[in-house]
Amino acid sequence: MKIIIFILGIILAFEGAIYALFPLAFKNLLLQLKDIETEKLRYFGLGAMTLGVVLVWLSGMR
């Protein structure tokens, strides 16, 4: 359970840093995302999720 809380904390810290340091760039990115096809976004999400799982697996944290 500790590792899950740790990982969530890291994710929230990075998310918060993006919003705090680059708010205008992030808003522009969100505006551009609405023009991308749903299937492309889905494949990007699946790819990012797969990469994340592989990185966690390679780190040895099981």
C-alpha positions as CSV (number, residue, x, y, z in Angstrom):
1,M,0.0,0.0,0.0
2,K,2.9,2.3,0.7
3,I,4.2,2.0,-2.8
4,I,0.8,2.9,-4.3
5,I,0.6,6.1,-2.1
6,F,4.2,6.9,-3.1
7,I,3.5,6.5,-6.8
8,L,0.3,8.6,-6.6
9,G,2.2,11.3,-4.8
10,I,4.9,11.4,-7.6
11,I,2.2,11.6,-10.3
12,L,0.4,14.4,-8.5
13,A,3.6,16.3,-8.0
14,F,4.5,16.1,-11.7
15,E,0.9,17.0,-12.7
16,G,0.9,20.0,-10.4
17,A,4.3,21.2,-11.6
18,I,3.0,21.2,-15.2
19,Y,0.0,23.2,-14.2
20,A,2.0,25.6,-12.1
21,L,4.9,26.2,-14.4
22,F,3.3,26.1,-17.8
23,P,-0.4,26.9,-17.5
24,L,-0.8,28.6,-20.8
25,A,1.1,25.9,-22.7
26,F,-1.1,23.3,-21.1
27,K,-4.3,25.1,-22.0
28,N,-3.1,25.4,-25.6
29,L,-2.3,21.6,-25.6
30,L,-5.8,20.8,-24.4
31,L,-7.3,23.0,-27.1
32,Q,-5.3,21.1,-29.7
33,L,-6.3,17.7,-28.3
34,K,-9.9,18.3,-29.3
35,D,-8.9,18.2,-33.0
36,I,-7.2,14.8,-32.7
37,E,-9.2,11.8,-33.7
38,T,-10.5,9.6,-30.9
39,E,-8.8,6.5,-32.1
40,K,-5.4,8.3,-32.2
41,L,-5.9,9.4,-28.6
42,R,-6.8,5.9,-27.6
43,Y,-3.7,4.4,-29.1
44,F,-1.5,7.1,-27.6
45,G,-3.1,6.4,-24.2
46,L,-2.6,2.6,-24.6
47,G,1.1,3.2,-25.6
48,A,1.7,5.5,-22.6
49,M,0.1,3.0,-20.3
50,T,2.2,0.1,-21.8
51,L,5.4,2.1,-21.4
52,G,4.5,2.9,-17.8
53,V,3.9,-0.7,-17.0
54,V,7.2,-1.7,-18.7
55,L,9.1,0.9,-16.8
56,V,7.7,-0.2,-13.4
57,W,8.5,-3.8,-14.3
58,L,12.0,-2.9,-15.3
59,S,12.5,-0.9,-12.1
60,G,12.1,-4.1,-10.1
61,M,9.3,-2.8,-7.9
62,R,7.0,-5.8,-7.8
